[in-house]
Amino acid sequence: MIARSADWSLELIVTLELEAAGRHSDFVDLNDIASAAGARIFRTINSNSVDCLDAIGQSGADFIFVIGWSQICREEFMNLKPGKIIGYHPSPLPRLRGRAALPWTILLNEPITAGSLMWLGDDVDNGD
């Protein structure tokens, strides 16, 4: 589990509102994972909302990981931790970039796939 380390802690998990989960076939309720990790959970439909930004800002986190969230992180979000926001994409970038990486992996009958972590940059789909 990502939160099992003596060197760091998981402070906050931002996840989708339960009422909106039905429109996402890959939704997993993270409440039990948050509880087991001792993390607070914040539910939202908009990662750029003032309430969400406040929750993240008040969490005291050193880094922000954006995993499994298809919304664009706007300027206010990126300003929470400049240079310390890490994104995840479910393909070996730059191959299969875009919103449909998993369907294209299946449609192209890819025998092997990968995931990519990147520092989020100041524009969509850029950063090291």
WONORGI-V424229 format. One record per residue. N is the residue number from 1. RES is the residue in three letters. SS is DSSP state (alpha for helix, beta for strand, coil for the rest). OMEGA is omega in radians with two decimals (NA if undefined). NEAR is the number of other C-alpha atoms within 10 Angstrom. Layout:
N;RES;SS;OMEGA;NEAR / N;RES;SS;OMEGA;NEAR
This chain:
1;MET;coil;-3.07;7 / 2;ILE;coil;-3.06;8 / 3;ALA;coil;-3.09;16 / 4;ARG;coil;3.08;11 / 5;SER;coil;3.10;9 / 6;ALA;coil;-3.05;6 / 7;ASP;coil;-3.13;6 / 8;TRP;coil;-3.10;10 / 9;SER;coil;3.06;15 / 10;LEU;coil;-3.02;17 / 11;GLU;coil;-2.99;18 / 12;LEU;beta;2.97;20 / 13;ILE;beta;3.06;21 / 14;VAL;beta;-3.09;21 / 15;THR;beta;-3.05;22 / 16;LEU;beta;3.01;20 / 17;GLU;coil;-3.12;14 / 18;LEU;alpha;-3.13;13 / 19;GLU;alpha;-3.12;9 / 20;ALA;alpha;-3.04;11 / 21;ALA;alpha;-3.08;15 / 22;GLY;alpha;-3.13;10 / 23;ARG;alpha;-3.14;8 / 24;HIS;coil;-3.07;9 / 25;SER;coil;-3.10;7 / 26;ASP;coil;-3.11;9 / 27;PHE;coil;3.02;14 / 28;VAL;coil;3.11;11 / 29;ASP;coil;-3.06;13 / 30;LEU;coil;-3.08;14 / 31;ASN;alpha;-3.12;16 / 32;ASP;alpha;3.11;11 / 33;ILE;alpha;3.11;15 / 34;ALA;alpha;-3.13;19 / 35;SER;alpha;3.14;11 / 36;ALA;alpha;-3.13;11 / 37;ALA;alpha;-3.09;18 / 38;GLY;coil;-3.11;14 / 39;ALA;coil;3.02;18 / 40;ARG;beta;3.10;15 / 41;ILE;beta;3.09;18 / 42;PHE;beta;-3.12;17 / 43;ARG;beta;-3.12;16 / 44;THR;beta;2.95;17 / 45;ILE;coil;-3.09;16 / 46;ASN;coil;-3.12;17 / 47;SER;coil;3.13;22 / 48;ASN;coil;-3.14;18 / 49;SER;coil;3.13;14 / 50;VAL;alpha;-3.14;12 / 51;ASP;alpha;3.13;14 / 52;CYS;alpha;3.13;18 / 53;LEU;alpha;3.10;18 / 54;ASP;alpha;-3.13;13 / 55;ALA;alpha;3.12;17 / 56;ILE;alpha;-3.13;21 / 57;GLY;alpha;-3.12;14 / 58;GLN;alpha;-3.08;12 / 59;SER;coil;-3.09;15 / 60;GLY;coil;-3.11;10 / 61;ALA;coil;3.07;16 / 62;ASP;coil;-3.13;11 / 63;PHE;coil;3.04;14 / 64;ILE;beta;3.06;19 / 65;PHE;beta;3.10;16 / 66;VAL;beta;-3.04;20 / 67;ILE;coil;3.07;14 / 68;GLY;coil;-3.11;13 / 69;TRP;coil;-3.02;15 / 70;SER;coil;3.11;11 / 71;GLN;coil;3.09;11 / 72;ILE;coil;3.07;14 / 73;CYS;coil;-3.10;20 / 74;ARG;coil;-3.07;14 / 75;GLU;alpha;-3.13;12 / 76;GLU;alpha;3.09;12 / 77;PHE;alpha;-3.10;21 / 78;MET;alpha;3.13;19 / 79;ASN;coil;3.11;15 / 80;LEU;coil;-3.11;18 / 81;LYS;coil;-3.10;15 / 82;PRO;coil;3.12;15 / 83;GLY;coil;-3.11;15 / 84;LYS;coil;3.10;17 / 85;ILE;beta;-3.04;20 / 86;ILE;beta;3.12;17 / 87;GLY;beta;3.10;19 / 88;TYR;beta;3.05;16 / 89;HIS;beta;-3.04;24 / 90;PRO;coil;3.02;20 / 91;SER;coil;3.09;21 / 92;PRO;coil;-3.10;15 / 93;LEU;coil;0.15;15 / 94;PRO;coil;3.13;10 / 95;ARG;coil;3.10;11 / 96;LEU;coil;3.08;17 / 97;ARG;coil;-3.14;15 / 98;GLY;coil;-3.01;15 / 99;ARG;coil;-3.01;11 / 100;ALA;coil;-3.09;11 / 101;ALA;alpha;-3.11;18 / 102;LEU;alpha;3.06;16 / 103;PRO;alpha;3.13;11 / 104;TRP;alpha;3.07;15 / 105;THR;alpha;3.14;17 / 106;ILE;alpha;-3.10;11 / 107;LEU;alpha;3.13;9 / 108;LEU;coil;3.12;9 / 109;ASN;coil;3.14;9 / 110;GLU;coil;-3.13;9 / 111;PRO;coil;-3.12;7 / 112;ILE;coil;3.05;8 / 113;THR;coil;-3.10;14 / 114;ALA;coil;3.01;10 / 115;GLY;coil;-3.13;10 / 116;SER;beta;2.97;12 / 117;LEU;beta;3.13;17 / 118;MET;beta;2.97;17 / 119;TRP;beta;3.14;16 / 120;LEU;coil;-3.14;22 / 121;GLY;coil;-3.06;18 / 122;ASP;coil;3.09;15 / 123;ASP;coil;-3.11;12 / 124;VAL;coil;3.07;10 / 125;ASP;coil;3.00;15 / 126;ASN;coil;-3.08;10 / 127;GLY;coil;-3.11;13 / 128;ASP;coil;NA;9
